[in-house]
Amino acid sequence: MRLIEQQIQQLQGLDVPTYKESDFDAFWNEAASKVEESPLEVSDNIIEYPLAGVDVHDLRFAGLDGTPVAAWYLRPTQVAEPCPVVVQFHGGNGSRDCPVDHARWLLAGYAVVTMDFRQQGGTTGSRTPMDRHGNSHWICGNLEQPHNHYLYHAWTDAMLSVRVAETRPDVRTDQVIVSGSSQGGGTAMVAAALNPRVALCLANVPSFCWWEKRVQGRTACASTIAEYVRRYPDAAERVFQTLSYYDVLHFADRIRCPLLGSCGLKDTSTPPDCVFAAFNKVRSEKRIEIYPFGGHEVRGVHVEKELAWLRSHLAVDAAL
């Protein structure tokens, strides 16, 4: 295990310089203010579901641009009010899934809010046009528009979903947890950075970390950005300027809540050095579970660690 120990030591000592624009903080402070000040427009349809002991609400809330965003609100009926709530963000090209896919949180006594990222695997579209210059991947939407990139709208949707969770009458607003893997893990870190009320953050194999290295290595969705720059080399400077606003590396030091992360040393989608580049800049209480032979997945053993970590950090366990 000596080689693995050396690799981990190198990752833990990694200190990647930031490259954010001078107006980065002002830009995102303004975005967070818009999210806080935007009137929540939520439609709530309670549906019958073949899972005893769970209330299932099919929600639609309006993004900042008026896009209807599909979401679930799920609550275990056997839990005393109010209860903690997990705001869950799905991975790339996924969706909010079916309510039963969130059973682990419900069994643990937590409510769940989970949304569809726009223009991915769910039903949420986008009222903001996304110019991709012939590239089909959503990450290339408005790639040369720093203040109007796809992730601006996706992340403000995510921040609004946290507000939706906070306003449910039967949850504890002091026990809001943000959680996700890959795209969802990076988004959870951003949500925790921009909302100081978030209590806990679960960020598994987080994406959107150290974009410069990701694009250079052509890993996962970053390969489509690399192809974009290859086709339009004159756009490279503008593209990387845009990405600087959406690099989790630049949000990490704003996280104030405890954070549990994960990393697979064999991950070729969100490589370990990219994950640690962001994780090492988190100043709050933090822990990262390292899986030396793990790739880009979160197995049951890590889910069990998450549940134990949450229980140890919540002031009061959910009353079953």
BAVO-962979 format. One record per residue (C-alpha): residue number from 1; residue in three letters; x, y, z. Coordinates in steps of 0.02 Angstrom, whole numbers, plus 50000, padded with zeros to 5 digits. Layout:
<recs>
[NUM,ALA,[X,Y,Z]]
...
</recs>
This chain:
<recs>
[1,MET,[50000,50000,50000]]
[2,ARG,[50153,50113,50002]]
[3,LEU,[50121,50182,49827]]
[4,ILE,[49941,50219,49873]]
[5,GLU,[49995,50308,50031]]
[6,GLN,[50117,50414,49930]]
[7,GLN,[49981,50457,49805]]
[8,ILE,[49862,50509,49944]]
[9,GLN,[49996,50617,50027]]
[10,GLN,[50029,50704,49861]]
[11,LEU,[49843,50735,49837]]
[12,GLN,[49822,50802,50013]]
[13,GLY,[49965,50925,49983]]
[14,LEU,[49899,50986,49815]]
[15,ASP,[49878,51175,49810]]
[16,VAL,[49810,51231,49642]]
[17,PRO,[49814,51420,49610]]
[18,THR,[49645,51498,49578]]
[19,TYR,[49611,51589,49416]]
[20,LYS,[49444,51673,49449]]
[21,GLU,[49396,51840,49373]]
[22,SER,[49399,51998,49478]]
[23,ASP,[49209,52009,49481]]
[24,PHE,[49183,51826,49529]]
[25,ASP,[49122,51859,49706]]
[26,ALA,[49014,52006,49656]]
[27,PHE,[48936,51904,49516]]
[28,TRP,[48889,51759,49627]]
[29,ASN,[48835,51869,49772]]
[30,GLU,[48714,51952,49652]]
[31,ALA,[48653,51783,49591]]
[32,ALA,[48625,51725,49770]]
[33,SER,[48529,51886,49807]]
[34,LYS,[48417,51856,49656]]
[35,VAL,[48380,51681,49719]]
[36,GLU,[48340,51746,49894]]
[37,GLU,[48230,51887,49831]]
[38,SER,[48139,51793,49693]]
[39,PRO,[47959,51753,49739]]
[40,LEU,[47943,51565,49749]]
[41,GLU,[47815,51504,49624]]
[42,VAL,[47781,51322,49668]]
[43,SER,[47642,51208,49609]]
[44,ASP,[47612,51056,49719]]
[45,ASN,[47522,50900,49661]]
[46,ILE,[47505,50760,49789]]
[47,ILE,[47505,50592,49700]]
[48,GLU,[47459,50415,49750]]
[49,TYR,[47614,50308,49758]]
[50,PRO,[47634,50120,49791]]
[51,LEU,[47752,50145,49937]]
[52,ALA,[47673,50143,50108]]
[53,GLY,[47724,50275,50232]]
[54,VAL,[47781,50407,50108]]
[55,ASP,[47695,50567,50053]]
[56,VAL,[47741,50605,49872]]
[57,HIS,[47725,50781,49803]]
[58,ASP,[47757,50817,49619]]
[59,LEU,[47820,50997,49617]]
[60,ARG,[47854,51127,49486]]
[61,PHE,[47947,51285,49535]]
[62,ALA,[48001,51431,49426]]
[63,GLY,[48184,51461,49387]]
[64,LEU,[48248,51639,49384]]
[65,ASP,[48206,51645,49197]]
[66,GLY,[48033,51572,49225]]
[67,THR,[48077,51395,49170]]
[68,PRO,[47964,51267,49257]]
[69,VAL,[48081,51151,49353]]
[70,ALA,[48016,50978,49397]]
[71,ALA,[48051,50914,49572]]
[72,TRP,[47994,50788,49700]]
[73,TYR,[47957,50825,49881]]
[74,LEU,[47953,50662,49979]]
[75,ARG,[47918,50642,50163]]
[76,PRO,[47909,50488,50275]]
[77,THR,[47741,50493,50364]]
[78,GLN,[47803,50397,50516]]
[79,VAL,[47926,50535,50563]]
[80,ALA,[47875,50667,50688]]
[81,GLU,[47866,50844,50623]]
[82,PRO,[47976,50934,50586]]
[83,CYS,[48115,50826,50513]]
[84,PRO,[48282,50853,50423]]
[85,VAL,[48276,50871,50234]]
[86,VAL,[48401,50811,50103]]
[87,VAL,[48411,50916,49945]]
[88,GLN,[48476,50789,49820]]
[89,PHE,[48558,50834,49654]]
[90,HIS,[48575,50701,49520]]
[91,GLY,[48724,50659,49410]]
[92,GLY,[48752,50712,49231]]
[93,ASN,[48617,50664,49105]]
[94,GLY,[48512,50591,49246]]
[95,SER,[48348,50649,49321]]
[96,ARG,[48256,50665,49486]]
[97,ASP,[48222,50478,49465]]
[98,CYS,[48072,50390,49542]]
[99,PRO,[48023,50421,49724]]
[100,VAL,[48075,50244,49773]]
[101,ASP,[48253,50282,49717]]
[102,HIS,[48269,50397,49868]]
[103,ALA,[48214,50265,49993]]
[104,ARG,[48377,50267,50093]]
[105,TRP,[48344,50446,50150]]
[106,LEU,[48162,50410,50188]]
[107,LEU,[48206,50254,50288]]
[108,ALA,[48330,50359,50388]]
[109,GLY,[48190,50480,50432]]
[110,TYR,[48234,50623,50313]]
[111,ALA,[48123,50715,50192]]
[112,VAL,[48190,50739,50015]]
[113,VAL,[48183,50876,49884]]
[114,THR,[48259,50829,49717]]
[115,MET,[48246,50920,49550]]
[116,ASP,[48280,50885,49367]]
[117,PHE,[48428,50981,49296]]
[118,ARG,[48367,51071,49142]]
[119,GLN,[48389,50990,48971]]
[120,GLN,[48459,50827,49038]]
[121,GLY,[48372,50662,49072]]
[122,GLY,[48214,50730,49152]]
[123,THR,[48071,50839,49093]]
[124,THR,[48140,51012,49133]]
[125,GLY,[48175,51120,48980]]
[126,SER,[48248,51295,48971]]
[127,ARG,[48168,51460,48926]]
[128,THR,[48341,51532,48907]]
[129,PRO,[48411,51485,48735]]
[130,MET,[48570,51381,48741]]
[131,ASP,[48686,51411,48594]]
[132,ARG,[48798,51258,48575]]
[133,HIS,[48873,51291,48404]]
[134,GLY,[48826,51117,48345]]
[135,ASN,[48885,51028,48503]]
[136,SER,[48748,50922,48579]]
[137,HIS,[48810,50920,48759]]
[138,TRP,[48724,51036,48883]]
[139,ILE,[48890,51090,48962]]
[140,CYS,[48927,51185,48801]]
[141,GLY,[48769,51290,48816]]
[142,ASN,[48819,51474,48799]]
[143,LEU,[48999,51424,48826]]
[144,GLU,[49063,51594,48769]]
[145,GLN,[48943,51692,48880]]
[146,PRO,[49020,51700,49054]]
[147,HIS,[48866,51771,49139]]
[148,ASN,[48739,51666,49044]]
[149,HIS,[48818,51494,49035]]
[150,TYR,[48712,51337,49057]]
[151,LEU,[48777,51313,49235]]
[152,TYR,[48719,51486,49288]]
[153,HIS,[48540,51431,49259]]
[154,ALA,[48566,51253,49322]]
[155,TRP,[48647,51313,49483]]
[156,THR,[48521,51450,49519]]
[157,ASP,[48386,51317,49493]]
[158,ALA,[48479,51212,49622]]
[159,MET,[48489,51358,49743]]
[160,LEU,[48302,51387,49721]]
[161,SER,[48270,51203,49760]]
[162,VAL,[48357,51230,49928]]
[163,ARG,[48238,51375,49959]]
[164,VAL,[48092,51263,49913]]
[165,ALA,[48153,51138,50043]]
[166,GLU,[48172,51274,50174]]
[167,THR,[47993,51332,50150]]
[168,ARG,[47909,51163,50171]]
[169,PRO,[47810,51178,50333]]
[170,ASP,[47857,51007,50403]]
[171,VAL,[48048,51012,50392]]
[172,ARG,[48184,51079,50505]]
[173,THR,[48259,51232,50423]]
[174,ASP,[48414,51213,50531]]
[175,GLN,[48443,51037,50464]]
[176,VAL,[48449,51061,50275]]
[177,ILE,[48573,50942,50194]]
[178,VAL,[48635,50960,50015]]
[179,SER,[48693,50801,49930]]
[180,GLY,[48745,50730,49762]]
[181,SER,[48870,50632,49660]]
[182,SER,[48974,50691,49511]]
[183,GLN,[48875,50837,49438]]
[184,GLY,[48770,50827,49595]]
[185,GLY,[48922,50828,49709]]
[186,GLY,[48994,50984,49629]]
[187,THR,[48824,51067,49635]]
[188,ALA,[48804,51023,49820]]
[189,MET,[48969,51110,49857]]
[190,VAL,[48913,51266,49763]]
[191,ALA,[48744,51266,49852]]
[192,ALA,[48832,51253,50020]]
[193,ALA,[48951,51393,49972]]
[194,LEU,[48812,51513,49922]]
[195,ASN,[48685,51475,50058]]
[196,PRO,[48754,51497,50235]]
[197,ARG,[48599,51413,50307]]
[198,VAL,[48645,51242,50236]]
[199,ALA,[48688,51131,50383]]
[200,LEU,[48783,50987,50302]]
[201,CYS,[48856,50943,50131]]
[202,LEU,[48882,50773,50051]]
[203,ALA,[48991,50789,49896]]
[204,ASN,[49031,50624,49812]]
[205,VAL,[49160,50618,49672]]
[206,PRO,[49117,50800,49634]]
[207,SER,[49125,50864,49456]]
[208,PHE,[49162,51041,49393]]
[209,CYS,[49326,51047,49490]]
[210,TRP,[49484,51120,49410]]
[211,TRP,[49412,51145,49236]]
[212,GLU,[49582,51186,49160]]
[213,LYS,[49648,51013,49204]]
[214,ARG,[49484,50927,49159]]
[215,VAL,[49481,51004,48985]]
[216,GLN,[49665,50967,48957]]
[217,GLY,[49635,50786,49006]]
[218,ARG,[49472,50775,48905]]
[219,THR,[49384,50686,49049]]
[220,ALA,[49196,50652,49040]]
[221,CYS,[49096,50807,48993]]
[222,ALA,[49256,50910,48983]]
[223,SER,[49298,50815,48824]]
[224,THR,[49157,50906,48735]]
[225,ILE,[49231,51073,48790]]
[226,ALA,[49401,51017,48727]]
[227,GLU,[49321,50973,48560]]
[228,TYR,[49236,51143,48556]]
[229,VAL,[49402,51231,48581]]
[230,ARG,[49484,51119,48450]]
[231,ARG,[49351,51169,48324]]
[232,TYR,[49354,51353,48374]]
[233,PRO,[49531,51390,48434]]
[234,ASP,[49502,51577,48432]]
[235,ALA,[49368,51552,48566]]
[236,ALA,[49486,51469,48693]]
[237,GLU,[49519,51623,48799]]
[238,ARG,[49333,51665,48810]]
[239,VAL,[49289,51484,48850]]
[240,PHE,[49410,51474,48995]]
[241,GLN,[49351,51642,49058]]
[242,THR,[49175,51571,49063]]
[243,LEU,[49233,51413,49152]]
[244,SER,[49321,51517,49285]]
[245,TYR,[49149,51570,49349]]
[246,TYR,[49092,51389,49362]]
[247,ASP,[49242,51303,49439]]
[248,VAL,[49205,51226,49610]]
[249,LEU,[49387,51266,49649]]
[250,HIS,[49332,51448,49668]]
[251,PHE,[49183,51410,49782]]
[252,ALA,[49265,51289,49903]]
[253,ASP,[49334,51417,50026]]
[254,ARG,[49160,51491,50048]]
[255,ILE,[49088,51331,50121]]
[256,ARG,[49055,51351,50307]]
[257,CYS,[48961,51191,50351]]
[258,PRO,[49037,51019,50384]]
[259,LEU,[49071,50922,50224]]
[260,LEU,[49091,50737,50187]]
[261,GLY,[49167,50698,50017]]
[262,SER,[49223,50545,49923]]
[263,CYS,[49354,50507,49791]]
[264,GLY,[49402,50354,49691]]
[265,LEU,[49587,50348,49648]]
[266,LYS,[49543,50256,49486]]
[267,ASP,[49412,50384,49435]]
[268,THR,[49438,50437,49254]]
[269,SER,[49285,50551,49248]]
[270,THR,[49321,50664,49396]]
[271,PRO,[49506,50627,49424]]
[272,PRO,[49574,50626,49602]]
[273,ASP,[49687,50778,49577]]
[274,CYS,[49538,50880,49517]]
[275,VAL,[49432,50827,49667]]
[276,PHE,[49571,50865,49791]]
[277,ALA,[49609,51031,49705]]
[278,ALA,[49439,51091,49767]]
[279,PHE,[49427,50988,49926]]
[280,ASN,[49592,51054,49992]]
[281,LYS,[49525,51232,49986]]
[282,VAL,[49376,51195,50099]]
[283,ARG,[49406,51281,50266]]
[284,SER,[49263,51208,50366]]
[285,GLU,[49259,51040,50453]]
[286,LYS,[49287,50911,50317]]
[287,ARG,[49320,50729,50284]]
[288,ILE,[49349,50637,50121]]
[289,GLU,[49328,50450,50103]]
[290,ILE,[49460,50384,49983]]
[291,TYR,[49432,50223,49886]]
[292,PRO,[49603,50169,49815]]
[293,PHE,[49528,50050,49687]]
[294,GLY,[49364,50142,49663]]
[295,GLY,[49312,50231,49504]]
[296,HIS,[49171,50351,49467]]
[297,GLU,[49038,50270,49573]]
[298,VAL,[48969,50275,49749]]
[299,ARG,[48938,50102,49818]]
[300,GLY,[48832,50046,49964]]
[301,VAL,[48976,50052,50087]]
[302,HIS,[48993,50239,50059]]
[303,VAL,[48806,50266,50076]]
[304,GLU,[48817,50182,50246]]
[305,LYS,[48959,50299,50295]]
[306,GLU,[48855,50448,50240]]
[307,LEU,[48708,50395,50347]]
[308,ALA,[48820,50370,50499]]
[309,TRP,[48905,50538,50470]]
[310,LEU,[48739,50628,50457]]
[311,ARG,[48676,50548,50616]]
[312,SER,[48833,50601,50709]]
[313,HIS,[48812,50783,50651]]
[314,LEU,[48627,50813,50670]]
[315,ALA,[48583,50893,50836]]
[316,VAL,[48431,50782,50855]]
[317,ASP,[48400,50618,50765]]
[318,ALA,[48242,50605,50665]]
[319,ALA,[48107,50537,50780]]
[320,LEU,[48039,50377,50704]]
</recs>
